[in-house]
Amino acid sequence: MKLYSTNNKELRVPFKEAVFNSLPADKGLYMPEHIPVLDPEFISNLGKYTLPEIAFQVARTILNGAIPDNDLQAIVNDAINFEAPLVEISDRVNVLELFHGPSLAFKDFGARFMSRVMSYFLEAGEKQLDVLVATSGDTGGAVALGFLGVPNVRVTILYPKGKVSPIQELQLTTNGQNIRAIEIDGTFDDCQALVKRAFNDPELKEKFRLTSANSINISRLIPQTFYYFNAYAQLLRRGFKEVVFSVPSGNFGNIGAGLLAWKMGLPVKQFLAATNVNDTVPAFLRTGVYQAKPSVQTWSNAMDVGDPSNWVRIMDMFGGDRDELQKVLTAYSYNDEETLEAIKQVHTENGYIMCPHTAIAWLALKQWKNDHQADEAAGVFLSTAHPCKFPDIFPEEIGAEIVIPAQVKELEGRDRLAVSLGKDFESFKSFLLAG
Ligand SMILES: *Cc1c(COP(=O)(O)O)cnc(C)c1O
């Protein structure tokens, strides 16, 4: 497998290089030079396979020899060791629960696969890899738990003090081993600025082998295709052949992976990109003008993104043609009040509790179904996180019904191991140099 940069199609790098660099030097994004199509036999027989079996076939097809089959099989089995069930909540409305991994968010798929791929490519005697990651909550937990105990890798997570939920903080700070957590007296943007500066600091670059683990890494995108195929497998078993996916979108990595799955031959009727009021993409599809905006804070805060970093990948897959893109992608945006109403409605009518991000995808699916009443396709909205990660937004009576999964309960008794720092770069740099 070779990858080019979206800014320079002449460039070709092997998969290993794309994984360790995350970004090409020209600040484009890595894309596979060729998107292979899966055997149609395999697609029509998807219903016969398990999630790890599907994941392995999809991965070996796209990686095209970059990792030998035996090793890839081991990576997939170790990384994708939890379920992604499709739950029917009403007629032709299904929720794809992607929150059954260790951090209770879909980012576990990407983070666990990436960590194992990085570890696989680190050769004996190579310098320790230092992963620096800034998080507003979900990314940090997935990356911390993904890399926990992975040899020859150390992870340093920066998170904004007082701005992550109690469960997120437990997931970030109770790990120990090769995971360090730093609580920054500032905002998520301050955390991100510190990480960016560290990557450009000559002394730090000399002393450490720094890498980022953010959502633009190609090894996070690939494993997110697996659950689209697996959702379709579950629909086939229930007698459905047509599907519409609604995806809660912030940086557009999740839906980008869905579109990649479609390019690889997954028959999808329509993708719905569901955003909160950070509506850069819905506005672009409407007007043809892509206008990045400063992000606005909402209850679905993992989607508070004004300039989605994976958008160039999506445009690249469609050769920059908005009309072509609009044949498969429709976008919708909703505000906090609508989000809360949706949570209440689905709780009342279907007895199901959704996190705020998931609620936005449900709203988009409802709207699409309303506009296409004769359509027989099965609707699938993706649930990107367990509701217990966002306790503040639920009315008390709904909050009281949320069952906290065992893997989180178990963290409650553990010591909190975060270091506190200000938002100045010098303190952060001294911390890194000392360790
Ligand atoms: C990260 C995240 C999203 C947004 O996913 P993108 O791939 O950035 O579009 C949505 N919901 C939750 C819960 C998340 O953590």
The ligand as an SDF file (V2000), in Angstrom:
LIG
                    3D

 15 15  0  0  0  0  0  0  0  0999 V2000
  -15.0830   12.4370   18.3030 C   0  0  0  0  0  0  0  0  0  0  0  0
  -16.5380   12.2970   18.5120 C   0  0  0  0  0  0  0  0  0  0  0  0
  -17.4720   12.6310   17.5040 C   0  0  0  0  0  0  0  0  0  0  0  0
  -17.0500   13.2380   16.1910 C   0  0  0  0  0  0  0  0  0  0  0  0
  -16.4240   12.3060   15.3370 O   0  0  0  0  0  0  0  0  0  0  0  0
  -15.6040   12.8110   14.0690 P   0  0  0  0  0  0  0  0  0  0  0  0
  -14.9660   11.5880   13.5290 O   0  0  0  0  0  0  0  0  0  0  0  0
  -14.6160   13.8210   14.5860 O   0  0  0  0  0  0  0  0  0  0  0  0
  -16.5840   13.4220   13.1300 O   0  0  0  0  0  0  0  0  0  0  0  0
  -18.8160   12.4080   17.7410 C   0  0  0  0  0  0  0  0  0  0  0  0
  -19.2470   11.9160   18.9110 N   0  0  0  0  0  0  0  0  0  0  0  0
  -18.3950   11.5970   19.9000 C   0  0  0  0  0  0  0  0  0  0  0  0
  -18.9460   11.0860   21.1790 C   0  0  0  0  0  0  0  0  0  0  0  0
  -17.0180   11.7690   19.7510 C   0  0  0  0  0  0  0  0  0  0  0  0
  -16.1830   11.4660   20.7440 O   0  0  0  0  0  0  0  0  0  0  0  0
  1  2  1  0
  2  3  1  0
  2 14  2  0
  3  4  1  0
  3 10  2  0
  4  5  1  0
  5  6  1  0
  6  7  2  0
  6  8  1  0
  6  9  1  0
 10 11  1  0
 11 12  2  0
 12 13  1  0
 12 14  1  0
 14 15  1  0
M  END
$$$$
